[in-house]
Amino acid sequence: MRKPLRLTLLATSLLTIAAPSTAQFKDAVGNQPPVPADVIYVHGHVSTPAGWQEAIAVSGSTIVGTGSKADLAKHRTATTKVIDLEGRTVLPGLIDMHVHAVDAGLQANNCIFPQGAAMATAIATVKACAAKARPGAWIEGGQWDGSSLGKAKPTAKLLDAVAPANPVVLHDISLHSVWVNSAALKQAGITRDTPNPAGGVIERDAKGNPTGVLRETAAIALLNKVPAPSEEERIAALDRATHAMLAQGITAYEEALMASANAKIYAALADRGRLVQYVRTCMWDNDQDLIAQRQIYARPRLDLGCVKMILDGVPTDAHTAAMLEPYADADHALGPERQKGSLIIDAPSIIAKITRYDAVGLTVKLHAAGDASVRAALDGIAAARKANGGYGPHHEIAHANFIAPEDVARAAQLGATYEFSPYLWFPSPPVRDVVTTVGPKRMERFTPVRDAQDAGARVVMGSDWPVIPSMSPWVAIETLVTRQAPGGSAEVLSPSQRVSVADAVTMLTTNAARQLGIGHITGSIEPGKQADFIVIDRDIFAVAPTQIHQTRVLRTVVGGKDVYSAQ
């Protein structure tokens, strides 16, 4: 019996359609020949997701194998270079999630005194800088903190005495306040009649005259009067900073605050082939022109996919971090807004802005140091999730030095990230200032890394360099584990927040790569990922934790290329 014509045609059609698919499946299965390696690293102690391995095979920019030397022999050809690691430990490249790289590079030319310096040291340093400066030239430097200066308060008159012919501006340790002399106040047009700007404070004496200390937006307004470095000076500064980070094993990072001027610098360095790391930059929320034009500056390893919003200040003697409860040393003469600090951006605006950025796929990095500002950030992210759905970017709460216990778990629930910074979760001069202002009870949970981790939140780390003098991730790892000063100390800061070495490394590698959206490319040493790894001089998992800060990077590899060698 003959089949109906239509059934015959249908069968023929199905066979025609299936034929290419069958060919594709045949192409997709079966054993492929081993990829020839350009380089095989052998006799190492290599950290991988599958455990410790001996060797890594790299083809071009990609890892094609890990395992024993024998396992990787199949990738070796007559032209393969073999590098003996001599038993050294190999880790994935580290990722710093909070850097101000241009500022860090420029700081080398400033009038610098050590953090924790006493008043006499600060004044002597400024005097020496003034002796070398031409009359009228600005002197910029720092970094001071109120507790280290002692009983004498920073005033314009103290700087006038040693630098009468030059405007002087000295940054504090947080980079949120400046101490200036009378010449600088004059250049900025600040008098007793000048009102506090929105979100800023001009400190005044009993008669209402400016003392010479400016906070937050008041400091920014004065800094805008300081002559800007040239474009070439900025490019050179960024080049210095990025290569200093490579020497510490940092193969990717997040630029925490960028305006249009520095966007041009990043693009220029990338165009010169000198931007080695992958960098995500967080554009300043105030610079709407940059946000609208961001793709002009984007490059293959330069991502402008983040916006920075500053919600509050810092929990130092400035009293500008927004806290749920009053500061321990609150002086009622400062006024009600200084008792608990305050938000720089009001809550409805925070919600509206996060929701708008979330809707277009931009990650928002929220400066929130106090527990009240952290809560405002979480409320803003919650509103964005409600408006836009639950699958938007992992927004970052930066610093998060104080988080109310009932708020800690909200980040995991909302798909948000805690970016803890700066690397100051151990006894140090800057922390002494914070202890004085917030009191010992709240310091029991200062920078609550362990609480956040246990609550299931994504946790990453940032140095906030140059807020701290070095971006060393090895200091960060050690002090996350010990909560003591580097090398160990009798004093321990917030011991309940200690984590393991493995946890600390994960925060600086896998977690950070995922937060940058490049977890499929880097963050671990395994086949298929980019060859971003570092060789170090000790096994930080085996040595005493108090020795980790002494770790030296011997080799840094990015994209399969040696970009730093200690030799």
Residue, then its C-alpha position, 0 to 999 in steps of 0.5 A: m500500500r502506498k503511503p500518502l504523499r503528505l506523509t512522505l513529504l513530512a518524513t523527507s522534511l524531517l530527515t533534511i532538518a535532522a541531518p545538519s543537527t546530527a552533523q553538529f552533534k558528531d562534531a561536538v563529541g569525541n576526544q580532541p587532540p591535546v592543545p599544545a602549550d606555550v608554557i608549562y610550569v612544573h614543580g609548583h604548589v598550585s592552588t586549584p578548585a580541585g585541590w593542590q596540583e603540581a603543574i600548569a599548562v598555558s596556551g596563549s592567554t589560557i590555562v589548558g591543564t593543571g595536574s602533575k607534570a606527567d599529566l601535562a606531558k601531552h601538552r608539551t611540544a618541541t617549542t614548549k617553554v618549561i619553567d621550574l617553580e622550585g616548589r613555590t606556592v601559586l595562587p590565583g591573581l588577587i583582586d582589590m575591590h576598592v582603589h583610587a589608583v590615580d590619587a595613589g600614584l600622584q601622592a608620591n609627589n606630595c608633602i607626606f608624613p607617616q600616618g599616626a604622626a604627632m602634631a610636631t612631626a606634621i608641622a615640621t614636615v610642612k615647614a620643610c616642604a614650604a622651604k622648597a616650594r616657590p612662593g604662592a605654589w600650593i602644598e598638598g599632603g597628609q595624612w593626619d588623624g585627630s587622635s594622633l595629633g594629640k591635644a592640640k587641634p589642627t588649625a589654620k594658624l599652626l600652618d600659617a606659622v610655617a608656610p605663610a607664603n603658600p596655600v597648604v591643604l593636608h588630607d586626613i587619613s580618610l580623605h574625607s577631611v582637609w586641614v588648611n591654612s589661611a592662604a588656602l581659605k582665602q583662595a577658596g573664598i571661605t570666611r565666617d559668613t560662608p555657610n556649610p555646603a549641603g553635605g559638608v561642614i566648615e569647622r568653626d571656633a567659638k566666635g564662628n570663624p573657620t578653624g581650618v578644618l573642612r569636612e566632606t563636600a566643604a573639603i571637595a569645594l576647596l580641593n577644586k581650587v587646587p591646580a590640577p596635575s597635567e594629563e601626562e602627570r596623571i597618566a604617569a601616576l596611574d602607570r606607577a600605581t598599576h605596576a605597584m599593584l602588580a608587584q603585590g600580585i593584584t591582577a584586577y581591581e575596581e577603581a572606586l571613584m572616577a570622574s571624567a578627567n580620570a576616565k580620559i586618563y584610563a583610556a589613554l593608558a589603555d590605548r598605550g598598551r600599559l593598562v595590564q590589569y582588568v579594571r572596573t571603574c565606578m563613575w561618580d554619581n555627580d558626573q552625569d555627563l560621564i555616565a551618559q558617555r561611558q562607552i566612549y572610554a570603555r576598552p577591552r580590559l576597562d569596564l565602566g559598568c559601575v556608579k559610585m554613590i556616597l551616602d555618608g562620611v567617616p566614623t572618626d572625629a569628623h562625626t560624618a558617618a551616619m549612625l543609628e545611635p549617637y556617637a560616644d563622644a558627641d559634643h552637643a555644641l556641634g549641633p543635632e546633625r553631628q550627634k549621629g552623623s547624617l546621610i549626604i543623600d536623602a533616603p528617597s533620592i537613594i531609592a530613586k537613583i539605585t532603582r534607575y541605575d539598576a534598571v539599565g544594568l549598572t552596578v552601584k557602589l554605595h559608600a556607607a560607613g555607618d550602620a544607618s547608611v548601610r541600612a539606607a543602602l539596603d533599603g535602596i537595593a530592596a526598592a530596586r529589586k521590587a521595582n525591577g525584579g530580583y535579577g539585577p546587578h549585585h550592588e556593593i555596600a562599600h566600607a560597611n564598618f558598622i552594620a546593625p545585627e538585624d541588617v547583616a543577612r539582608a545583603a544575601q536576601l537581596g543579592a547584594t555584596y559587602e565590600f569591606s574596606p579599608y584594610l584597617w580591621f586591626p589595632s592602628p592609629p586610624v582605628r584609635d580615632v574610631v574607638t574614641t568616637v563610637g565607643p568600645k561596645r560597637m567596636e566589638r563588631f567593627t567591620p563584621v566580616r565573619d557575620a556577613q560571611d556566616a549570613g551567606a552574603r557575598v563578601v569582597m575586600g578593598s584596600d581603599w589605597p591611598v587611604i592606607p599607605s600600602m595596598s598590600p593584600w598580604v597585610a589584609i589576609e593576615t589581619l583578617v585571620t588574626r585581627q591583630a597588628p601585622g606581626g601580632s599584637a597583644e591587642v585584638l580588634s573584634p576577635s569574633q570577626r576572624v576568618s580563615v586564611a582560605d576564606a580570606v583568599t576566596m574573598l580576594t579571588t573567586n568572590a571578587a571575580r564574580q563581583l566584577g562579572i568576570g568569574h568565568i574568566t579569572g579568579s581561580i586556576e583551572p582549565g579554560k580560564q585566563a592564565d592570571f596567577i602569582v608565584i609567592d615566596r611562602d605557603i601562606f596556608a602553612v606558615a604562622p599567620t603572623q608571618i603572612h604580611q611578609t609575603r613577597v610576590l616572585r612572579t605575576v602572570v596576567g593573560g599568560k604573560d609575565v608582567y612582574s618579576a622580583q628578579 
